[in-house]
Amino acid sequence: MVPGHSVFQKREFDQATLVLTFYCFRLKTHCPSEQQAVSPVDIADRTQPKLITHRNWSPPFGGGTHNCLPLAARDLLVVLDEAVLDHQEDGLKLIWVFDNRTKENPVSISNFPTPAEADYVRKGGHFGPHNLHENRPGSFVSAELIFATYQNAGVRAFDIRDPYRPNEVGALVPPAPARMMDHRPNRARVIQSADVFVDAAGLLYCTDYNAGLYIIEFGG
């Protein structure tokens, strides 16, 4: 547990699973792109999707967008850029909050705080965002509490009741894996928290491509 944060409790499993992502609400889909940031698309006519607009913040920022989470009730988007190289060689990656009241003009209004209680860049492996819990039907759904993984910095919970000032309210950084799932040579023996899913009871299922699968309980 990171000092000053809520408690996550974990149970370990040996094998990781993967989760694919898709983003759709109110007949509009928000498409993340490794090169093109985010592109809202009107799919009212499923046979003729129409691009509404396109937002690209790379450069000056690193890009590599992986997730886009629409929070329709609040007219917000949470957009995650994925870190993909060791030692932050691809630059600082961020999780953004967009004001989405005007669908033709989503505007970035803040970003999530980057974990800074340890030197994660020098720790080894990937450091930075990887995935968001996506509020899928039947799962834990919230427009105020957002869960994200940060690879060698573990899994994090953020309060975005004030969308202009996202606040980290929970963190779990598991210890180094006893046995590596990644058998490639010369890989750092560090955790790499990857995908996260939160069920309706509030349990987090977090994959780690070095350590396997953690099941975590958020202390609130």
C-alpha positions in Angstrom: 0.0 0.0 0.0 1.2 3.5 -0.8 1.2 5.6 2.5 -1.7 8.0 2.8 -3.9 6.0 0.4 -6.9 3.7 0.9 -6.1 0.0 1.3 -6.3 -2.4 -1.5 -6.3 -6.1 -0.6 -5.1 -8.7 -3.1 -5.2 -12.3 -4.0 -2.8 -13.8 -6.5 -3.4 -16.1 -9.4 -0.9 -17.6 -11.8 -2.3 -16.9 -15.3 -3.2 -13.5 -16.9 -6.1 -12.9 -19.1 -6.6 -10.2 -21.7 -9.4 -7.7 -22.2 -10.3 -6.1 -25.5 -11.8 -2.7 -25.6 -14.6 -0.9 -27.4 -16.3 2.4 -26.6 -19.9 3.3 -27.5 -22.8 5.3 -26.1 -25.8 7.3 -27.3 -25.2 6.2 -30.9 -21.7 7.7 -30.8 -18.4 5.9 -30.6 -15.1 7.4 -29.4 -12.2 5.8 -31.2 -8.8 5.9 -29.7 -5.8 5.6 -32.0 -2.1 4.9 -31.4 -1.3 7.9 -33.7 -4.4 10.0 -33.9 -5.6 10.5 -30.3 -9.4 10.5 -30.2 -12.0 10.7 -32.9 -15.8 10.8 -32.1 -17.9 9.1 -34.7 -21.6 9.3 -35.3 -23.0 5.8 -35.8 -26.7 6.6 -35.8 -26.6 5.0 -39.3 -24.5 2.0 -38.6 -23.9 1.5 -42.4 -22.4 5.0 -42.8 -20.4 6.1 -39.8 -19.6 9.8 -39.8 -16.5 11.4 -38.3 -17.7 14.2 -35.9 -14.2 15.7 -35.2 -10.6 14.7 -34.5 -8.4 15.6 -31.7 -4.6 15.0 -31.8 -2.3 16.3 -29.1 0.8 14.4 -30.4 3.0 16.4 -30.7 3.8 18.1 -28.3 2.6 15.2 -26.0 3.5 11.6 -26.6 0.2 10.2 -28.0 -0.3 6.5 -28.1 -4.0 6.7 -27.0 -5.3 3.4 -25.7 -8.7 4.0 -24.0 -11.5 6.5 -24.2 -14.1 6.3 -21.5 -17.3 8.4 -22.1 -19.0 9.6 -19.0 -22.3 10.6 -20.7 -24.2 11.8 -17.7 -21.5 14.4 -17.0 -20.5 15.2 -20.6 -16.9 14.1 -19.9 -14.4 11.9 -21.6 -11.5 10.2 -19.8 -8.7 9.5 -22.3 -5.6 7.4 -21.6 -2.3 7.5 -23.4 -0.4 4.2 -23.1 3.3 4.0 -22.1 4.9 1.3 -24.3 8.7 1.5 -23.7 10.9 0.8 -20.7 12.3 3.6 -18.5 9.8 6.1 -20.0 11.8 6.2 -23.3 8.6 7.2 -25.1 8.1 10.2 -22.8 5.6 11.0 -20.1 2.1 9.6 -20.9 -1.0 11.0 -19.2 -4.7 10.3 -18.5 -6.7 13.3 -19.7 -10.2 14.6 -18.8 -12.1 16.3 -21.6 -15.2 18.5 -21.5 -17.5 16.9 -24.0 -20.6 19.1 -23.8 -20.0 20.1 -27.5 -19.4 16.9 -29.3 -17.8 18.8 -32.2 -15.3 20.4 -29.9 -14.1 18.2 -27.0 -11.7 20.3 -24.8 -9.0 19.0 -22.5 -9.6 20.5 -19.0 -7.2 18.5 -16.7 -5.1 15.4 -16.4 -4.7 12.7 -13.7 -1.7 13.1 -11.3 1.3 10.9 -12.2 2.5 8.6 -9.5 5.5 10.2 -7.8 6.0 8.5 -4.4 8.9 6.4 -5.9 11.3 6.7 -8.8 9.3 4.5 -11.2 11.3 5.6 -14.2 14.5 3.9 -12.8 12.6 0.9 -11.4 12.6 -0.8 -14.8 10.0 -2.0 -17.2 7.2 0.3 -18.4 6.0 3.2 -16.2 2.9 5.0 -17.1 -0.8 4.4 -17.9 -2.0 1.3 -19.6 -5.7 0.8 -19.1 -8.9 2.0 -17.5 -11.9 0.2 -16.1 -14.6 1.0 -18.7 -17.9 0.9 -16.9 -19.2 -2.0 -18.9 -22.8 -3.1 -18.3 -23.1 -5.4 -15.3 -19.8 -4.2 -13.8 -19.0 -1.4 -11.3 -20.2 1.8 -13.0 -19.2 5.3 -11.7 -18.8 8.7 -13.3 -16.8 9.9 -10.3 -14.4 7.0 -9.3 -12.0 5.9 -12.0 -9.6 3.0 -11.8 -6.5 2.8 -13.9 -3.3 0.8 -14.2 0.2 2.3 -14.3 2.3 -0.8 -15.1 5.3 -0.8 -12.7 3.4 1.7 -10.5 0.5 -0.7 -9.9 -3.2 0.1 -10.0 -4.7 3.4 -8.9 -8.1 4.9 -8.0 -9.0 8.5 -8.8 -11.8 10.8 -7.6 -13.0 13.1 -10.4 -15.9 14.7 -8.7 -14.1 17.9 -9.5 -13.1 17.2 -13.1 -10.7 20.1 -13.1 -8.7 18.5 -10.2 -8.6 14.7 -10.4 -7.4 13.3 -7.0 -5.7 10.0 -6.4 -7.6 8.2 -3.5 -6.1 4.7 -3.6 -3.1 2.8 -4.8 -1.6 -0.7 -4.7 1.9 -1.4 -5.9 2.4 -5.2 -5.6 5.9 -6.6 -4.8 8.2 -8.0 -7.5 6.8 -11.2 -9.0 8.2 -14.4 -7.5 7.8 -16.1 -10.9 7.8 -14.3 -14.2 5.0 -14.8 -16.7 7.1 -13.0 -19.4 9.8 -15.5 -20.4 11.7 -13.2 -22.7 15.4 -12.8 -21.7 16.7 -9.8 -19.8 13.3 -8.5 -18.6 13.2 -6.6 -15.4 11.7 -8.5 -12.5 9.0 -5.9 -11.7 5.3 -5.8 -11.8 3.6 -4.6 -15.0 -0.1 -4.0 -14.1 -1.9 -4.0 -17.4 -5.7 -4.4 -17.6 -8.3 -3.7 -14.9 -11.9 -4.8 -14.6 -14.1 -3.9 -11.6 -17.1 -6.2 -11.0 -20.4 -5.1 -9.6 -19.4 -6.0 -6.0 -16.3 -3.8 -6.3 -13.6 -6.4 -6.7 -10.8 -5.4 -9.1 -9.4 -8.0 -11.5 -6.0 -6.7 -12.6 -3.8 -8.6 -15.1 0.0 -8.3 -14.9 2.0 -9.7 -17.8 4.9 -10.4 -15.5 3.1 -11.6 -12.4 -0.3 -13.0 -13.5 -3.7 -12.0 -12.2 -4.5 -10.0 -8.9 -7.9 -9.8 -7.4 -8.1 -6.7 -5.3 -10.6 -5.2 -2.9 -10.7 -1.4 -2.7 -11.0 -0.1 0.8 -13.0 3.0 -0.2 
